[in-house]
């Protein structure tokens, strides 16, 4: 299915803050015009375009145009610095770049360094080196191009060291408008249909929000897109639009739970049937509170941009397997292996590998691609976890975040999960810092709910609080405070940016 299948007068999506409503007919017409522009620019199946935009009303027409033109589309974070955007545009080989006047300064910082000389367009204005996108498409027909075929996203990892890597997946080799088994499976799993109203509170350039919103538009539902996330505003939108489906990251749950009780309970959430979350581990106490509040409508999945496999779990299953991210989905299998590739027994932690999932490669990085695979083709996202005797997967932490203190392996996620439940904590990061005797020791950096409370007294209170919940060896030896932690809007914590400050000493 695609936008042209549905009632042209039906609302396809709403830009919530701006109050802009776009119909399926408008989405179909605009995406067809843009697809004609791409063809007229010489783009053929397998080529690539890039878009660096805020959550803009043109985001979906551009992605749909690329999708129906059979080309790769690289959505880039508008929060990146000019040199970071420059790197991605050059690396993905984009032949067309689309940005907006909101990013005029960023564009000016890299426009002269684009080695492939892509044609550059700007929405809501123009700049030197970028012509008006609206004017560029206005003369093109609103009927489809003659050679439609499914395109594919080509998104970049949000790594915090070195440059990000493009995750390139194979093109979908299915005739245009015929059902795709992957999308159909997701439709069935979450009961999406033409009556679904889906709230998307996150930036659209990220894999999960982009993938789910594009799917909802294939199902004929309506997307409510937040330009910026605000906890109470999200609850207000559920009531206002009678939202049936939504997707979240755990930090959003934490922030909603820390709203005053009167604000949390002010809104009618009775239309809300399915709330999906992923992207980061969710502390058990946080998820328990969310299920108590919203009911057993919460679904969790574990997957990555790589699309190499996934697990899923319902609220009912989770309550019987607290902390689990579920069982394998879509016919893939999960294996837990050690560093030598040897399978580990039930309950023992090791590398999490998928068998039978989708294929991918890290663009222009054969070494990283090979490092993500075993000799028999299983692949990993770099996480550590274990399986219970019923086959449910539990994630321990990222392998790269593991702390080794005096020869003992410590996974910081446990301390983070303990500290985040304290009412004075808005956000927390735990990692290893240098220790002359033990090699590393456990450090926490906390964003207090009220920064005025930061100091020795709160540090002592939080350290004692953690020791009451988990083994002392896993608890922070010291706590520092920040007004705001460096967290991506999709929920990913840039822990490396914090950790590196403590390791920036000669010889380390």
Residue pairs with C-beta under 8 A, 6 or more apart in sequence:
1 177
1 179
1 218
1 219
1 220
2 64
2 68
2 176
2 177
2 218
3 12
3 24
3 27
3 28
3 31
3 64
3 217
4 24
4 28
4 144
5 177
5 220
6 12
6 24
6 194
6 220
7 24
8 23
8 24
8 25
8 26
8 28
9 23
9 24
9 25
10 23
10 24
10 220
10 222
11 21
11 22
11 23
11 24
11 222
12 22
12 23
12 24
12 26
12 27
12 60
12 217
12 222
12 223
13 21
13 22
13 27
13 60
13 213
13 217
13 222
13 223
13 224
13 225
14 20
14 21
14 22
14 222
14 223
14 224
14 225
14 241
15 22
15 55
15 56
15 57
15 225
15 227
16 224
16 225
16 226
16 227
16 233
16 237
17 226
17 227
17 228
18 57
18 227
20 57
22 57
22 60
24 220
27 60
27 61
27 64
27 217
28 142
29 142
30 58
30 61
30 65
30 137
30 142
31 60
31 61
31 62
31 64
31 65
31 68
32 65
32 68
32 140
32 141
32 142
32 143
32 144
32 145
33 65
33 137
33 138
33 140
33 141
33 142
34 61
34 62
34 64
34 65
34 137
34 140
35 65
35 66
35 68
35 69
35 144
35 145
35 148
36 137
36 140
36 141
36 145
37 65
37 136
37 137
37 140
38 49
38 65
38 66
38 69
38 71
38 96
39 69
39 145
40 140
41 95
41 96
41 119
42 95
43 49
43 69
43 71
43 95
43 96
44 70
44 71
45 69
45 70
45 71
45 147
45 149
45 171
46 70
46 71
46 72
46 171
47 71
47 72
47 93
47 95
48 71
48 72
48 73
48 74
48 92
48 93
48 94
48 95
48 154
49 62
49 66
49 71
49 72
49 73
49 74
49 94
49 95
49 96
49 97
49 98
50 73
50 74
50 75
50 76
50 88
50 89
50 92
50 94
50 96
50 97
50 98
50 118
51 59
51 62
51 63
51 73
51 74
51 75
51 76
51 97
51 98
51 99
51 205
52 75
52 76
52 77
52 78
52 80
52 85
52 89
52 97
52 98
52 99
52 103
52 106
52 107
52 205
53 59
53 62
53 75
53 78
53 98
53 99
53 100
53 102
53 103
53 123
53 204
53 205
54 78
54 100
54 102
54 103
54 203
54 227
55 203
55 204
55 225
55 226
55 227
55 228
56 100
56 123
58 98
58 123
58 133
59 75
59 204
60 213
60 214
60 217
60 223
62 73
62 98
63 73
63 75
63 153
63 210
63 214
64 214
64 217
66 72
66 73
66 151
67 73
67 150
67 151
67 214
68 144
68 145
68 148
68 149
68 150
68 151
68 176
69 145
69 148
69 149
69 151
70 147
70 148
70 149
70 150
70 151
70 171
71 151
72 92
72 151
72 152
72 153
72 154
72 168
73 151
73 152
73 153
73 154
74 88
74 89
74 92
74 94
74 153
74 154
74 155
74 156
74 166
75 153
75 155
75 204
75 205
75 206
75 210
76 85
76 88
76 89
76 156
76 205
77 158
77 203
77 205
77 206
78 100
78 102
78 103
78 106
78 203
78 205
79 489
80 88
80 106
81 106
81 109
82 106
82 107
82 108
82 109
82 110
83 109
83 110
84 163
84 164
85 106
85 110
86 109
86 110
86 113
86 114
87 163
87 164
88 156
88 164
88 166
89 97
89 110
89 114
89 116
89 118
90 113
90 114
90 115
90 116
91 156
91 163
91 166
91 363
91 364
92 154
92 156
92 166
92 363
93 116
94 116
94 118
95 116
95 118
95 119
96 118
96 119
96 120
96 121
97 114
97 118
97 119
97 120
97 121
97 130
98 120
98 121
98 122
98 123
98 133
99 106
99 107
99 120
99 121
99 122
99 123
99 130
100 122
100 123
100 124
100 125
101 122
101 123
101 124
101 125
101 126
101 127
102 124
104 122
104 125
104 127
107 120
107 122
107 127
107 129
107 130
108 127
108 128
108 129
111 120
111 127
111 128
111 129
111 130
112 129
114 120
120 129
120 130
120 131
121 130
121 131
121 132
121 133
121 136
122 130
122 131
122 132
122 133
123 133
123 134
125 132
126 132
148 176
148 177
149 175
149 176
150 171
150 172
150 174
150 176
150 180
151 171
151 172
152 169
152 170
152 171
152 172
153 169
153 207
153 210
153 211
154 166
154 167
154 168
154 169
154 363
155 166
155 167
155 205
155 206
155 207
155 210
155 305
156 164
156 165
156 166
156 167
157 164
157 165
157 167
157 305
158 164
158 488
158 490
158 492
159 165
160 494
160 495
160 496
160 497
161 496
161 500
165 362
165 363
165 365
165 368
166 362
166 363
166 364
167 305
167 306
167 307
167 360
167 361
167 362
167 363
168 360
168 361
168 362
168 363
169 306
169 307
169 358
169 359
169 360
170 358
170 359
172 180
174 180
182 330
182 358
183 215
183 218
185 329
185 330
186 192
186 215
187 193
187 215
187 219
189 299
189 312
189 329
190 245
190 274
190 276
190 299
191 273
191 274
192 198
192 215
192 216
192 219
192 221
192 245
193 219
193 220
193 221
194 219
194 220
194 221
195 221
195 244
196 216
196 219
196 221
196 222
196 244
196 245
197 221
197 222
197 224
197 241
197 242
197 243
197 244
197 245
197 271
198 212
198 213
198 216
198 221
198 222
198 223
198 224
198 243
198 244
198 245
198 246
198 247
199 224
199 226
199 234
199 237
199 238
199 241
199 243
199 245
199 246
199 247
200 209
200 212
200 213
200 223
200 224
200 225
200 226
200 246
200 247
201 226
201 229
201 234
201 246
201 247
201 248
201 252
202 208
202 209
202 226
202 229
202 247
202 249
202 489
202 490
202 491
203 209
203 489
203 490
204 210
204 213
204 225
206 488
206 489
206 490
207 304
207 305
208 247
208 278
208 279
208 490
209 247
209 490
212 247
212 276
213 223
213 225
216 222
216 223
216 245
217 223
221 245
222 241
224 237
224 241
224 243
226 233
226 234
226 237
229 252
229 489
231 252
231 255
231 256
231 259
232 259
232 263
234 252
234 256
235 256
235 263
235 264
235 266
235 267
235 269
236 267
237 243
238 246
238 267
238 269
238 271
238 272
239 267
239 268
239 269
239 271
242 271
243 271
243 272
244 271
244 272
244 273
244 274
245 273
245 274
245 275
245 276
246 272
246 274
246 275
246 276
247 275
247 276
247 277
247 278
248 275
248 276
248 277
249 277
249 278
249 279
249 280
249 490
249 491
250 277
250 279
250 280
250 281
250 282
250 283
250 286
250 491
251 280
251 427
251 487
251 491
252 491
253 277
253 282
253 286
253 287
253 290
254 286
254 420
254 426
254 427
255 426
256 264
257 264
257 286
257 289
257 290
257 293
258 423
258 426
258 449
264 293
269 294
272 294
272 297
273 297
274 297
274 299
275 290
275 294
275 297
275 298
275 299
276 298
276 299
276 300
276 301
277 298
277 299
277 300
278 300
278 301
278 302
278 303
279 490
279 491
279 492
280 491
280 492
280 493
281 395
281 397
281 413
281 417
282 300
283 416
283 417
283 420
283 421
284 322
284 323
284 417
285 417
285 421
286 420
286 421
287 298
287 300
287 318
287 322
288 322
290 298
291 298
291 315
291 318
291 319
295 315
296 314
296 315
296 316
296 319
297 315
298 315
298 318
299 312
299 313
299 314
299 315
300 312
300 313
300 318
300 325
300 326
301 310
301 311
301 312
301 313
301 325
301 326
301 329
302 310
302 311
302 312
302 325
302 326
302 393
302 395
303 309
303 310
303 311
304 381
306 358
306 360
306 372
306 379
306 381
307 357
307 358
307 360
308 354
308 357
308 358
308 359
308 360
308 379
308 381
309 328
309 330
309 332
309 333
309 334
309 354
309 355
309 356
309 357
309 358
309 379
310 328
310 329
310 330
310 332
310 357
311 325
311 326
311 327
311 328
311 329
311 334
311 393
312 326
312 327
312 329
313 321
313 324
313 325
313 326
313 327
313 392
317 324
317 326
317 392
318 324
318 326
321 388
321 390
321 392
323 394
324 388
324 392
324 393
324 394
325 385
325 393
325 394
325 395
326 392
326 393
327 391
327 392
327 393
328 334
328 354
328 391
328 393
330 357
331 356
332 354
332 355
332 356
332 357
333 354
333 355
333 356
334 352
334 353
334 354
334 355
334 387
334 391
334 393
335 343
335 352
335 353
335 354
335 355
335 378
336 343
336 344
336 348
336 349
336 350
336 351
336 352
336 353
336 385
336 386
336 387
337 343
337 344
337 350
337 351
337 353
337 374
337 378
338 344
338 350
338 351
339 351
341 374
341 375
344 350
344 386
346 386
346 387
346 388
346 389
347 386
347 387
347 388
347 389
348 386
349 384
349 385
349 386
349 396
350 384
350 385
350 386
351 380
351 383
351 384
351 399
352 380
352 381
352 383
352 384
352 385
352 393
352 395
353 374
353 378
353 379
353 380
354 378
354 379
354 380
355 377
355 378
357 379
360 379
361 369
362 368
362 369
362 372
372 379
372 380
372 381
372 382
373 379
373 380
382 398
382 399
382 400
383 395
383 396
383 397
383 398
383 399
384 395
384 396
384 397
384 398
384 399
384 402
384 411
385 393
385 394
385 395
385 396
386 393
386 394
386 396
387 393
387 394
388 394
395 413
396 411
396 413
397 411
397 412
397 413
401 411
401 412
401 413
401 431
401 495
402 409
402 410
402 411
403 409
403 410
403 411
403 412
403 431
403 432
403 440
403 441
403 442
404 410
404 432
404 439
404 440
405 432
405 435
405 438
405 439
405 440
405 441
405 442
405 473
406 437
406 438
406 439
408 473
410 432
410 442
410 473
410 474
411 474
412 429
412 430
412 431
412 432
412 442
413 430
414 470
414 474
415 430
415 442
415 444
415 466
415 470
415 474
415 475
415 476
416 428
416 429
416 430
416 444
418 465
418 466
418 469
418 470
418 475
419 425
419 428
419 430
419 444
419 446
419 462
419 465
419 466
419 476
420 427
420 428
422 461
422 462
422 465
423 449
424 448
424 449
424 450
424 453
424 458
424 461
424 462
425 446
425 447
425 448
425 449
425 462
426 447
426 448
426 449
427 446
427 447
427 484
427 485
427 487
428 444
428 445
428 446
428 447
428 485
429 444
429 445
429 485
429 493
429 495
429 498
430 442
430 443
430 444
430 445
430 476
431 442
431 443
431 495
431 498
431 499
431 502
432 440
432 441
432 442
432 443
432 499
433 440
433 441
433 443
433 499
433 502
433 503
434 440
434 441
434 502
434 503
434 505
434 508
435 441
441 477
442 474
442 475
442 476
442 477
443 476
443 477
443 478
443 479
443 480
443 502
444 462
444 466
444 476
444 478
444 479
444 480
445 479
445 480
445 481
445 482
445 485
445 498
446 454
446 458
446 462
446 479
446 480
446 481
446 482
447 481
447 482
447 483
447 484
447 485
448 454
448 458
448 481
451 481
451 483
454 481
455 481
458 479
458 481
459 478
459 479
459 481
462 476
462 479
463 475
463 476
463 479
466 475
466 476
467 475
485 493
485 498
486 493
486 494
486 497
486 498
487 493
487 494
488 494
